[in-house]
Amino acid sequence: MNGNKLLITGNNVFEFNNDYIIPVSYLYTHKNFKYHLPNLPKISCEIEKVFSLAITSKDIIKFPTNFNGMIDEHLINSMLNVEKIDSKSFLLENKKKLKYLGKLPSTINIVPMFFNPDGTMTATHEQDKKLEQDINSVIKTLKELISPLIDFIKNNIFQGKIIKSQELMIYPDKKILALCDLSNENAVLEIKTTLYLDKYAEQLYYEANGRSCFILLTNWRDFPEKITYTINKVKFIFINPVDQQIVRLNKAKEKIETETIELKSYIDSHNPVVLKCKKCGLEWKTSYNTAKLHRPCPQCSESIDQKHARFENSKYKIETETIELISYIDNCNSVKLKCKNCGHIWVTPYNTAILRQPCKNCNLRWNVYKYLY
């Protein structure tokens, strides 16, 4: 894509823009964002259980895909009478920073439904009405069974104060945003159906923004015998970041260095490296692949006659009536030249030197002379 980065969300394809503020959940689902935002702290977390409720009923159905997760979250929101925060305008403007390229084929069958204030759901299409009835029947059963959970959330997590839904936390300097499931000035509560701490740690941290953080997990593992709701308090742990460049440098040293050769400079395997001889102190450039061959120092390994022959050969290719070669290592390294007329000394690549270009200092003075006179 002409070197431009692509972002695929769902089955939509966008051309990435560096001004785009990234939803924090993408740090897990789109792993390459870690390289785009290398200065973010590495975060892990631990949890401590503070509440548990097991419910059972023959009237509860486990629906396919993520229906049960949506049912839980919507029902809890309605029973808590949350204040819904509308951040659509900001999120839309942020999404507009991405260039839409197209849509990939999708095998997901979307069932459009509306969420009603009483916790029920309404299907848009007539063919989904039977599913709507089944969902609302489950919602009615759950509503009677989870009241202890609602009381704990309302009084122990949020201390009887107004609870917000979908509060938007924005970190412009970090290019990160986070949407909270439930929050107020004291605490945040994220609702999940699976427990993957490594997956949620960064999301929870940026949602919390210094507030007490909790995660509500719905465990369907023992269904149909029971469903267990567990609320855990989250403690964040900061992990010292690993400098990947240092890691790569150390790996390159293992492949290149010998008893007499030291690796002085390394970018990556596609760029030249700088080596130094521990005996004579000579530094020279060579390709990464050549460096791995463990060839000896070009200065120490050659006899005096060989060095003289190579130097004389280079002099023949480079020197002119006005240009003198005063320093040469090999064809991969820069050479040092001197103008016999003005004494100016400069360093230039070997491949440039063999073009026998005149001294720039003299050339500049001659051009100025012609201009003045």
N, C-alpha and C positions, 0 to 999 in steps of 0.2 A: 504493500500500500504506500509506495513512494517514501518509505521510511517512517511514515506516520503510525502511531500506535492505535490499535483498535480496542474498543470496549464492547463486550457482548453482555447484555443483561436480558434475562429471559431468552427470547429468540430475536431480540432487536440488536442491530449492529450499528455502532456509532464510531466516528473518528474522534479520538481523545483530544482534549484541549487542556493545557496545564492550568487554566483558570478555573476548571471544574472542581468544586468542593466534593470530596469523595465520601459517600455514606460509609461509616465505620465498619459495617458488616461486610463490605467488599474486601477488607483486609484479609478475611478468611476465605471467602468464596473466589476471590481473584488474587492469587498469591503474588503476582508480579508487582502489585502496588507497593509491596515492601521495599522494592528497589526504587520506585518513584518517590517514596517518602522515607528515605533511609534514616532520618533523624528522630523518628518516633521512638519513644521508649518501648522496650520489650516488656510486656506485662503478662503475668500469670496470676492465678487467684486460688484461694482456699475457701471452703464453705463450712458453715456450722448450722445444723438444723435447729430451727426455732419453733416450727409448727408442723403438725402432720394430721391429715384427715383421710380415713379410708371409707369409701362408700360402696354400696352394692345394690343392684336392682336389675331385675330381669327385663325391665323396660328400656335399658340403655343399649344403644347400638353403636358399634364401632364402624364408622363410615370410611370409605376409601380416601386416599390422598390426605389433604390437610383439613378436611371438614371439621373434625373434632377439635383441632386447635383453634380454628376460627370461632366455633361455637362457644368454647370455654372463654376466650378473650372477650367476645361480644357480650356474653351473659354476665360475666364479672363486671364489665364496664357499666352495664345497665343497672345491676343491683347496687353498685357503689354510687350511682348517679354522678358519674364523672363529668368534668368540664372538658369538652372536646376542643383542642387547640387546632385551628385551621392554618396550616403552613403551606398550603398548595401553591400560592403565588410565588413564594421564595423558591420552593422546590422546582417549580416549572421554569423560572428564570435560570436557575442553576442548570437544569437539564438542557436548556436552549444553548448553552455553551458548547455542547457536543453536536457534531454534525451527523445527522441521521443518514445512514447509507442504505439501509434495507432491513429485510426480515428473513430469518432462517425458517425452514419448515419446522412445524411443531406437531408432536403427537399427543399433546395435552388437550383433553376435552374440557373446555371452560363452561362452567354452569353459572351464569350471571344471577346474582341474588341481591336483595336489599336488606340492610340491617334495620330493624324496627326499634324504637326507643324502649319497648317493654322486654327486649331480649330475644324476640322471635325473629324469623327471617322470612322473606317473601321472594319466591322465584319469579323471574321475568318471563320465562317461556312456559307455555302450557304443558309441554312434555316433561317439565321438571316439577310439576305440582305434587306428584306422589312423594318425591324426595323431600319437598318442602314440608309435607305433613309428617313424615318420619323425623325430620330434624326438629320441628317444633314440639313433637311429642317428647323427644329426648330432652329438649330445653326445659320443658315443664317439669320433668322428673328431676333434672339436675337442680333446678331452682329450689326445690323443696329440700334437697340433700346437702347443699353446700353453704347453707346459711352460717354455720360456725366458721367456715373459711372467710366469708365476707366480713363477719364481725371482727375477726383477728386482723384482717387487712385494714379495715376502717379505723379500729381503735388502737392497735398495737404498732402497726407500721406507720400509718399516717396521722395518728393521734387525734382523730376526730376532725381534722381540718379538711378543707376542700382539696379534692384530688383531680389532677389534670390527666388527660389522655393525649398522647402524641405530642408532648412538649418537644420542641426542636432545640437542640444544643449545637451551636456553631463555633468552630475553632478556626477562624480565617488564617491565622499564622501557620497552623498545621495542615490546612486544606482538608479538614475533617468535619463531618457533621454526624449527629446521632439523634434518633427519634426514640423517646421514652414511651414504653407501654403505659405505665402509671407513675405519677410523680407529684410531689409538692415541694415546698421549701426545705423540708426535713429529710426526705427519703425518695428513692426510686425503686420500683418493683418491675422486673421484667418477667413476662409469662412465656414459658417454653414447655414443649412436650418431650424433649430429650435433654440429657445432661452431658454436654461436651464442654468442659471448662475451658480448654484451650481455644475452642471455637468462639466462646462468648466473652472471654476475659477483657479484650480491648473494647468491645461494644459496651459492656457494663461499666468499664472505667470512664469512658467519655460521656456516657449517659449520667453517671453519678455526679461528676464535676464537684467532688468534695463532700457530697451528701452520703448518708447511710444508704447502702445498696443491698437489695434483696432479689432473689430469683425464685419464682414459683414454678415448680415442676409438676406436670401431670404424668403419672406413671401408669401406662396401660399394660405393662408386662404381665400382670396377674389377671387380666380380664379374661373371662367374664366373672371370675370369682369376686374380684374387687378392683376399684380404681383408687389410687392413692395420690392425694395432693400434698406436696411438701414445700414449705417455705424455708429457704436457707439464707442466712446472712453471709455476705460476700466480703472477704478480705483480700486486698490487692497486694501483689508481690512484684517488685521491680527487679528485672533481670538485667545484669550488666550487658550492654550490647557488644556483640563481637564485630570488630573491624574486619570486614571481608577482604579488604585490600591487603591487610597484614597477613591474613590467612593464605591468600594467593601468593604473596611474596615469599612466605616461608616454604610453601610447596615448591615454588620455582627454585629456591635455594637448594632444596633437597635434590633436585634434578640436575642442577648446574654446577654448584660449587665443588671444588676439590681441595686438596691440601695446599695448593699454590694459587688457586683462582678464587676470587671473591666476587659475588654479585652485588654491584653497587646501585643499580637502578633497574626497575622492572615496572612496566605498566600492565601489559597482558601478553599473551603468546603471539599476537599479531604485530606487535611493535618491537623495534630493536631494543636490546638490553645493553647495559654498560657493565663491563667486567674490569676487575683490577687485579694485577699481579701482586701477590704478597711478597715477592722477592725484590723486584725492581721498582714497584710502584706505578708501573705503566697502566693507564686506563684506556680502554678502547671500546668501540661499539661493534656489535655483531648481531645477527638475527637470533631469535630465541631458539630455533631449531639447530643452528650451528653451535650455539652455546651448550646445548645438551650433549654434543659430541665430545665434550671435555678436551678440546684441543689446547695445547700449551700456549703460554704467553708468546706472542709473535716476536717480542724483543729478546727474551731469554732463550728461546728455542733455536734461533737462527745463529749461524756462524757469522763472524765479522764479514767474510767474503759474500755470504748470501745477502746480508743487510745492505752492504755496499752496492751489490748488483741491482737490488730492487730499488734502492734510492736513485742510482744512476739512470735506471730505466724510466723512473718517474720524472726525473729532471729532463730527460730527452723529450717526454710527452708534454711537459708543462712549461718549461722555461723558454723565454724569448730574449731578445736583445735588452729588454727593459725589466723583465720579471724574473726574480730568483726564487727557487724553492729552498726554504730553510728548515722545514720540518715535515716529515712524512712517516706514518705508521703502516697503513695499508690502504687498499682501495675503498674500504668500507668506512674509513674515518676521514675527518676533515684534515686538510693540509694547511700549512702556514706559508704565506708568500710575502715577498718584500720587493718594493719598487726600487730599482737601481737609480732612478732619477731623483725622487723626492724622499726616499727612505721610509715611506709609509708601509706598515706591516698589517696584514689582515689574514683572517681565517676563512676558508671557503671549502665546500665539499669537493672531493677529488674529481667527481664528474664535471663540476663547474670549472675547476682549475685546468683540465685538459682542453677546454674550449679556447684557452689563451686570450682571455679578455684583458684589455688594458687596465692599468691602475685607475680606479675611480677617483682618487684624490687628484691626480694629474689631469684627468679628463674634465673634472669639475672646474679646476683652475683655468684650463684652456677655454672652456665655454664662457666663464665669467669674463676672461680677457677679451674674447671676441665680442661679448655684449657691451663692454665698457668702451672698447676702442674701435 
